[in-house]
Amino acid sequence: MIVLVAGAHGRLGSRVVSLLLRRGHLVRALVRTPAQAAVLQDAGAETVVADLSQDIEWTAEGCTAAVFAAAARHRSELGSVNGGGAVKLAEAAYRYEFRHFVLSSVVRADRPERRNGAACEFLAAKQHAERRLATLELPWTVLRFGQLTEHPGDGRISTVMRAGVPLTTRRDGAALAIVDALERPHLARQVVNVLDGERRVADALDAIEPLPLPPPGPAAARVAVPLGVAQADNPPDDPRMIFPDASPLDADVEWVGDGPVLPEPVGNDDPAPGIS
Protein backbone atom coordinates (compact mmCIF):
# COMPACT_ATOMS: atom_id res chain seq x y z
CA MET A 1 0.00 0.00 0.00
CA ILE A 2 0.91 3.63 -0.41
CA VAL A 3 -0.31 5.14 2.86
CA LEU A 4 -0.91 8.83 3.47
CA VAL A 5 -0.38 9.58 7.18
CA ALA A 6 -1.70 12.86 8.56
CA GLY A 7 0.05 13.88 11.77
CA ALA A 8 3.08 11.83 10.78
CA HIS A 9 5.49 13.79 12.96
CA GLY A 10 3.43 13.44 16.15
CA ARG A 11 4.02 10.96 18.95
CA LEU A 12 1.40 8.58 17.55
CA GLY A 13 1.85 9.29 13.86
CA SER A 14 5.62 8.84 13.91
CA ARG A 15 5.15 5.36 15.40
CA VAL A 16 2.64 4.53 12.65
CA VAL A 17 5.09 5.67 9.96
CA SER A 18 7.88 3.56 11.44
CA LEU A 19 5.71 0.42 11.57
CA LEU A 20 4.42 0.90 8.03
CA LEU A 21 7.92 1.31 6.63
CA ARG A 22 9.10 -1.73 8.53
CA ARG A 23 6.33 -3.79 6.92
CA GLY A 24 7.32 -2.70 3.44
CA HIS A 25 4.59 -0.16 2.77
CA LEU A 26 5.29 3.15 1.06
CA VAL A 27 4.47 6.15 3.24
CA ARG A 28 3.58 9.71 2.33
CA ALA A 29 3.89 11.75 5.50
CA LEU A 30 1.69 14.84 5.75
CA VAL A 31 3.35 17.35 8.09
CA ARG A 32 3.18 21.04 8.98
CA THR A 33 6.75 22.25 8.43
CA PRO A 34 9.79 21.59 6.22
CA ALA A 35 11.81 20.73 9.36
CA GLN A 36 9.36 17.94 10.21
CA ALA A 37 9.50 16.76 6.60
CA ALA A 38 13.29 16.49 6.73
CA VAL A 39 13.14 14.18 9.76
CA LEU A 40 10.67 11.83 8.07
CA GLN A 41 12.54 11.87 4.78
CA ASP A 42 15.60 10.63 6.64
CA ALA A 43 13.44 7.79 8.00
CA GLY A 44 12.49 6.76 4.46
CA ALA A 45 9.11 8.39 3.93
CA GLU A 46 7.95 10.64 1.14
CA THR A 47 6.69 13.92 2.59
CA VAL A 48 4.23 16.68 1.82
CA VAL A 49 3.93 19.93 3.76
CA ALA A 50 0.33 21.09 4.13
CA ASP A 51 -2.07 22.79 6.52
CA LEU A 52 -5.01 20.60 7.57
CA SER A 53 -7.18 23.68 7.93
CA GLN A 54 -6.68 24.41 4.22
CA ASP A 55 -7.04 22.39 1.01
CA ILE A 56 -5.37 18.98 1.33
CA GLU A 57 -7.07 16.90 -1.37
CA TRP A 58 -3.98 17.18 -3.58
CA THR A 59 -1.87 15.36 -0.99
CA ALA A 60 -3.89 12.15 -1.49
CA GLU A 61 -3.33 11.69 -5.23
CA GLY A 62 -1.45 8.45 -5.92
CA CYS A 63 -2.02 6.90 -2.48
CA THR A 64 -4.16 3.83 -1.78
CA ALA A 65 -4.86 4.16 1.97
CA ALA A 66 -4.76 6.79 4.69
CA VAL A 67 -4.42 7.26 8.43
CA PHE A 68 -5.58 10.33 10.30
CA ALA A 69 -3.50 10.63 13.46
CA ALA A 70 -3.18 14.41 13.62
CA ALA A 71 -4.14 16.52 16.62
CA ALA A 72 -4.66 20.22 17.19
CA ARG A 73 -1.90 22.09 19.01
CA HIS A 74 -4.31 24.67 20.45
CA ARG A 75 -7.90 24.59 21.63
CA SER A 76 -8.89 27.06 18.93
CA GLU A 77 -7.82 24.53 16.26
CA LEU A 78 -9.92 21.60 17.49
CA GLY A 79 -12.68 22.21 14.98
CA SER A 80 -10.46 22.89 11.97
CA VAL A 81 -7.91 20.12 12.60
CA ASN A 82 -9.39 17.27 14.67
CA GLY A 83 -12.79 17.71 13.02
CA GLY A 84 -12.45 19.52 9.71
CA GLY A 85 -9.00 18.17 8.85
CA ALA A 86 -10.13 14.58 9.35
CA VAL A 87 -13.23 15.18 7.23
CA LYS A 88 -11.23 16.67 4.37
CA LEU A 89 -8.77 13.79 4.36
CA ALA A 90 -11.64 11.28 4.39
CA GLU A 91 -13.33 13.04 1.49
CA ALA A 92 -10.05 12.98 -0.43
CA ALA A 93 -9.76 9.24 0.27
CA TYR A 94 -13.27 8.80 -1.10
CA ARG A 95 -12.44 10.90 -4.15
CA TYR A 96 -9.42 8.72 -4.97
CA GLU A 97 -11.15 5.44 -4.05
CA PHE A 98 -8.75 4.38 -1.29
CA ARG A 99 -8.69 0.77 -0.16
CA HIS A 100 -8.89 1.74 3.53
CA PHE A 101 -9.08 4.81 5.76
CA VAL A 102 -8.34 4.61 9.48
CA LEU A 103 -9.41 7.43 11.79
CA SER A 104 -7.78 7.84 15.18
CA SER A 105 -10.59 8.82 17.54
CA VAL A 106 -11.34 8.60 21.24
CA VAL A 107 -13.66 6.63 23.50
CA ARG A 108 -16.94 8.40 24.19
CA ALA A 109 -16.68 10.50 21.05
CA ASP A 110 -20.34 9.60 20.57
CA ARG A 111 -21.31 11.45 23.77
CA PRO A 112 -19.52 14.82 23.93
CA GLU A 113 -22.44 16.43 25.79
CA ARG A 114 -21.42 14.54 28.93
CA ARG A 115 -18.27 16.64 29.27
CA ASN A 116 -17.60 20.35 29.65
CA GLY A 117 -15.12 22.90 28.33
CA ALA A 118 -12.21 21.82 26.19
CA ALA A 119 -12.95 18.11 26.70
CA CYS A 120 -16.44 18.61 25.25
CA GLU A 121 -15.04 20.53 22.28
CA PHE A 122 -12.44 17.82 21.67
CA LEU A 123 -15.04 15.04 21.73
CA ALA A 124 -17.41 17.09 19.54
CA ALA A 125 -14.69 17.51 16.90
CA LYS A 126 -14.09 13.75 16.86
CA GLN A 127 -17.82 13.09 16.69
CA HIS A 128 -18.11 15.43 13.71
CA ALA A 129 -15.37 13.51 11.88
CA GLU A 130 -16.91 10.13 12.70
CA ARG A 131 -20.37 11.18 11.54
CA ARG A 132 -19.14 12.53 8.22
CA LEU A 133 -17.02 9.44 7.67
CA ALA A 134 -20.07 7.21 8.16
CA THR A 135 -21.79 8.88 5.19
CA LEU A 136 -19.00 8.08 2.72
CA GLU A 137 -19.02 4.94 0.56
CA LEU A 138 -15.48 4.17 1.62
CA PRO A 139 -13.84 1.25 3.53
CA TRP A 140 -13.17 3.10 6.79
CA THR A 141 -12.36 2.03 10.33
CA VAL A 142 -12.63 4.21 13.44
CA LEU A 143 -10.31 3.27 16.30
CA ARG A 144 -11.34 4.87 19.58
CA PHE A 145 -8.43 5.09 21.99
CA GLY A 146 -8.37 5.86 25.68
CA GLN A 147 -6.01 8.43 27.16
CA LEU A 148 -2.77 7.89 25.26
CA THR A 149 0.30 7.23 27.41
CA GLU A 150 4.02 6.84 26.85
CA HIS A 151 4.29 3.61 28.85
CA PRO A 152 6.28 0.98 26.91
CA GLY A 153 3.95 -1.11 24.79
CA ASP A 154 3.54 -4.86 25.20
CA GLY A 155 1.59 -5.46 21.98
CA ARG A 156 -1.62 -6.25 23.85
CA ILE A 157 -4.98 -4.50 23.88
CA SER A 158 -8.64 -4.92 24.73
CA THR A 159 -11.55 -3.91 22.53
CA VAL A 160 -14.02 -3.92 25.44
CA MET A 161 -14.56 -1.19 28.02
CA ARG A 162 -14.92 -2.63 31.52
CA ALA A 163 -16.29 -0.90 34.59
CA GLY A 164 -13.58 0.19 37.00
CA VAL A 165 -10.74 -0.28 34.49
CA PRO A 166 -8.84 2.90 33.50
CA LEU A 167 -9.49 4.00 29.93
CA THR A 168 -5.87 4.25 28.80
CA THR A 169 -4.01 3.17 25.67
CA ARG A 170 -0.25 2.93 25.22
CA ARG A 171 0.82 4.80 22.10
CA ASP A 172 2.86 1.79 20.97
CA GLY A 173 -0.28 -0.35 21.10
CA ALA A 174 -2.36 2.32 19.40
CA ALA A 175 0.09 2.57 16.50
CA LEU A 176 0.19 -1.20 16.11
CA ALA A 177 -3.61 -1.32 16.09
CA ILE A 178 -3.75 1.32 13.36
CA VAL A 179 -1.34 -0.54 11.09
CA ASP A 180 -2.98 -3.91 11.73
CA ALA A 181 -6.43 -2.42 11.06
CA LEU A 182 -5.26 -1.06 7.70
CA GLU A 183 -4.42 -4.61 6.65
CA ARG A 184 -7.78 -6.10 7.73
CA PRO A 185 -10.59 -5.55 5.22
CA HIS A 186 -13.14 -7.16 7.57
CA LEU A 187 -12.91 -4.09 9.81
CA ALA A 188 -14.39 -1.87 7.11
CA ARG A 189 -17.13 0.45 8.40
CA GLN A 190 -16.58 -0.58 12.02
CA VAL A 191 -15.93 1.44 15.18
CA VAL A 192 -13.51 -0.34 17.52
CA ASN A 193 -12.42 0.57 21.04
CA VAL A 194 -8.68 0.06 21.59
CA LEU A 195 -7.60 0.06 25.24
CA ASP A 196 -4.78 -1.45 27.25
CA GLY A 197 -5.52 -5.14 27.73
CA GLU A 198 -4.29 -8.71 27.71
CA ARG A 199 -4.84 -9.83 24.12
CA ARG A 200 -2.38 -9.61 21.24
CA VAL A 201 -3.38 -6.78 18.92
CA ALA A 202 -3.71 -9.02 15.87
CA ASP A 203 -5.81 -11.57 17.78
CA ALA A 204 -8.07 -8.91 19.26
CA LEU A 205 -8.77 -7.37 15.84
CA ASP A 206 -9.22 -10.74 14.14
CA ALA A 207 -11.83 -11.68 16.75
CA ILE A 208 -14.11 -8.82 15.65
CA GLU A 209 -16.92 -10.16 13.50
CA PRO A 210 -17.27 -8.54 10.08
CA LEU A 211 -20.48 -6.65 9.51
CA PRO A 212 -23.17 -8.68 7.75
CA LEU A 213 -23.90 -7.92 4.13
CA PRO A 214 -26.93 -5.68 3.60
CA PRO A 215 -30.11 -7.56 2.72
CA PRO A 216 -30.74 -7.87 -1.00
CA GLY A 217 -33.21 -5.44 -2.46
CA PRO A 218 -36.34 -6.52 -4.31
CA ALA A 219 -35.61 -8.17 -7.63
CA ALA A 220 -36.28 -5.99 -10.62
CA ALA A 221 -39.37 -7.02 -12.53
CA ARG A 222 -38.56 -8.71 -15.83
CA VAL A 223 -41.25 -8.09 -18.44
CA ALA A 224 -41.07 -9.69 -21.89
CA VAL A 225 -41.43 -7.16 -24.70
CA PRO A 226 -41.21 -7.50 -28.49
CA LEU A 227 -37.73 -7.04 -29.94
CA GLY A 228 -38.83 -3.98 -31.85
CA VAL A 229 -39.98 -2.29 -28.66
CA ALA A 230 -36.75 -3.17 -26.87
CA GLN A 231 -34.71 -1.65 -29.69
CA ALA A 232 -36.91 1.41 -30.17
CA ASP A 233 -34.48 3.68 -28.35
CA ASN A 234 -31.39 2.48 -30.23
CA PRO A 235 -29.57 5.32 -31.98
CA PRO A 236 -30.32 5.62 -35.71
CA ASP A 237 -27.85 4.25 -38.23
CA ASP A 238 -25.23 6.69 -39.37
CA PRO A 239 -25.94 7.40 -43.07
CA ARG A 240 -22.21 7.63 -43.70
CA MET A 241 -21.86 3.96 -42.72
CA ILE A 242 -24.50 2.66 -45.19
CA PHE A 243 -23.38 2.19 -48.81
CA PRO A 244 -26.12 1.82 -51.47
CA ASP A 245 -23.98 -0.51 -53.61
CA ALA A 246 -23.18 -2.95 -50.77
CA SER A 247 -23.73 -6.61 -51.73
CA PRO A 248 -26.31 -8.59 -49.73
CA LEU A 249 -25.06 -10.79 -46.93
CA ASP A 250 -24.55 -14.46 -47.83
CA ALA A 251 -25.69 -17.00 -45.26
CA ASP A 252 -22.79 -19.27 -46.29
CA VAL A 253 -20.13 -16.68 -45.44
CA GLU A 254 -18.30 -16.90 -42.13
CA TRP A 255 -18.75 -14.01 -39.73
CA VAL A 256 -15.20 -12.88 -40.37
CA GLY A 257 -16.17 -12.40 -44.04
CA ASP A 258 -13.34 -14.40 -45.58
CA GLY A 259 -15.35 -16.50 -48.06
CA PRO A 260 -17.71 -19.47 -48.16
CA VAL A 261 -17.58 -22.03 -45.37
CA LEU A 262 -15.49 -25.02 -46.47
CA PRO A 263 -17.15 -28.46 -46.35
CA GLU A 264 -14.36 -29.85 -44.17
CA PRO A 265 -12.18 -28.06 -41.57
CA VAL A 266 -8.66 -27.31 -42.74
CA GLY A 267 -5.72 -27.19 -40.36
CA ASN A 268 -7.83 -28.24 -37.42
CA ASP A 269 -6.45 -31.67 -36.56
CA ASP A 270 -7.70 -33.40 -33.44
CA PRO A 271 -5.24 -32.43 -30.64
CA ALA A 272 -5.92 -35.71 -28.83
CA PRO A 273 -6.56 -38.49 -31.40
CA GLY A 274 -8.11 -41.65 -30.07
CA ILE A 275 -9.74 -39.92 -27.08
CA SER A 276 -13.48 -39.56 -27.32
Secondary structure, DSSP 8 states (H G I E B T S, - for coil): -EEEEETTTSTTHHHHHHHHHHTT-EEEEEESSHHHHHHHHHHT-EEEE--TTS--GGGGTT-SEEEE----SSGGGIIIIIIHHHHHHHHHHHHTT-SEEEEEEETTTT-GGGS-HHHHHHHHHHHHHHHHHHTSSS-EEEEEE-EEE-S---SEEESS--TTS--EEEHHHHHHHHHHHHT-GGGTTEEEEEEE-SEEHHHHHHTS------------------HHHHTTTS----GGG--TT-----TTB-TT-SSB--SS-SS---SSTT--
